Amino acid sequence: MTLTKQLADFASSLFDAVGISQLSEVEKLLILGLESTTDRNLDEFGYATGHFRIYGYEKHVSHRLESVLNFIRSKGFRAEPMGQYGYPLNGQLYLKGEALRAGLGRRGKNTLILHPQFGPKLRLVALLTDAPIAPLWDPVLFEEENPVCNDCSICIDACPEKILKPYQMTDPSHCRSDSDNMLRKEDHLIPCDQCIRLCPACTR
């Protein structure tokens, strides 16, 4: 069994979706997806001691990610998470673009990755490795329209900031799901996420 197959099988036992994107001849990104649900809310954010915290990832992703990191390291290869718990921050990585390249879904009109099974509810993390692994799926072109979104503009109409156009966000700095714009309730941040909650792909 190839290392790619071994790693994909192990990661799939912990996460809902697995993809691989090649950054260079040596460096690859392992992109892992986990569905955010009522019982497993990955969109729980906040501040503690002045620092941005990703509570949902701390509770539900960190131990899974650590297991995958240890698996790769046990094979003798380097593996490091991107950002906090694999969640890139401050422009460190365009994770949605890499997820498209890894074949984890297609872009929706809300600009999010729509996974065939989990729709826009899949939350992504990434780790960097020099393990000799190969992409699992064919990439999806950035400019391809998503047939799931045909004749639908619910997300565009629902956006309170009116910054959504089909497959693009005109001004991301105004998005209310950005940590700088989330509603603050004590030490917790509440994202808007209207374009996720109302997306018909959530019910597929």
N, C-alpha and C positions, 0 to 999 in steps of 0.2 A: 504494500500500500504506500502510495507517495506521501510525502510530508504534507502536501497541500490537502490531500484527502483526510489524513489523520487530524490535521488542525481544524479543517472545516467540520468534521464530525464532532470533535470535542467542543468546539465553540457553539455548534448547533444544539448541544445538550444543555447549554446555559442561556443562550440568546435565541430570539425568534427569527433572526435573519443574519446572514453572514455574506460578506463580499470582500473582494481583494482588488486594490487599485495599485498599479505600478507607478511609483514616482520617478524612479531612475533605474539604471541597470542593477543597482544593489538594493535600494530602499523600496519597500512596499508598505502600503497601508492595509491593515486588516480593519475593516469597517463592520461593526456589530450593531444590530438593531434589536430593541426591546419594545414591546407594545406598552404604551401608557394607558392604564385603566383606572377605574375608580378605586380599586383596591391596591393598585400599584401606580400611584401618581408620580410620574417622572417630571411633571411640570411644577414641582414644589420648590420655590426659590426663596431666598431671604438674605438678610445680613446678620452677622454675629461678630461682635468686637470690631465693627467697621469693615468687615471683609464679606464679599459676595459669596454666598453659599448655595450649593446645588443640592438641597436636602433630598430630593427624590433620587438623585444619582447616588448620594451617600448611602441611602437605605437599600436601594434595590440593584444598583449597578456595580458598586465598588468591589464586592466580594466575587462577583462573576468575572469582572475584568481582571482581578488579581489572579484568579485561577487560570485564565487564558495566558496571562503574562508568564506565570510560572511554568505552564506547559511548554511554551516556546523556549524559555530559558533552559529548561531541563533537556532540550534537544541541542543545546550549545550555541544558541543564537541570541542576538540582542533583541530586546523588546521593551519599548517605553510608551506609556500612554501620552496622548496629546492633551495638553491643558489639564483641567480638573477632571479626574475620573474618566479620561478619554473625551471630554467635552472641550473642544478648542475655544479659546477666548481671545479677544482683542485682535481679530483678524489673523490668528495664527495659521488657520487653514480654512479653505472654503469647503466645508464638509459636504454640503449638498451636492456640489459639483463632483466631488470624489465618489459620492454614493451613486450618482448617475453613471460615472465611468465604471464603477464596480458592478453595474447592472442590478442594483437593488430596487429599482422602480423607475417611474417616469415623472417628470415635473408636472405638477398640476397648475391650474390657473392661479392658485393661491401662492405659487412659487415653491411650495413644499414638495418633497418626494412622496408620491403616492405609490405605496407598495401594493402588489396585486391582492394580498390577503388582509393587510392591516391598514390600508389607506393612508391617511395622514397621521395616524396615531403611533407610528413607529418612531422611536427616539434613537438617535445614532450616537455612537462613540467610535473613536479611532485610536489605533495604536500603531506605532512605527516599528518596523522590524527589518532585519537584513536576512531573514530566513529565505531560502530558495523556494518560494511559493509562487503560484501563478494565478491569474484571474480565473474566477469560477464561471462567470457569465459574460456574454457579449455586452459591451457598453451601450448605453442609450444616448443618442445624439442630443445635445443640449437644446437644439432648436425644434426638435420633434414635438408636435402637438399631441396631447394625450386624449385618446378617444373617450376616456371616462368623463372628460370635461365637455364633450360636445353638447352644444345647446344649453349649457349651464353657466350661470354667472352669479350663483348664490354668494360665493365668497367675496366677489367684487362688490356686489350690492350691500353686503353686510359690514364691510370694513368701515369702522367709525371715522377713520382718518382719510378715507377715500384715496388711498395711495396704491391700490391694486389695479393693474391692468392685466389682461390675459398673459400669464406666464412671466410677469415682471412686477416688481415693486418700485414705484417711481421715486420714493424717498424713504429708505429703510430707517433713517434716523427718527422718523415719526411713528414707527410701528409700536403699538402698545404692548407687544410681546417682547420688545427689547428691554433688557434689564433696567435701562435708564428711564424708561417710560411706564413701567408696570405700576399698578395701583399698590400702594404700600399700606399694610395693615400690621401695625406693631413691627415685629422683626421679619415679617413675611412679605413677599412680593407676589402679586396676583396678575398673571399675564392675561391679556385680552382673549386670544385664541378663538375669536369668533369664526375665523376662516377654517378652523379645524373642527369645532363642534358642529357647525352647520353643514359641513361638506358631506354630500350624499355617499361619498366613498367610505365614510366611517361605518356605514351600515352594510357594506358588502361582505 
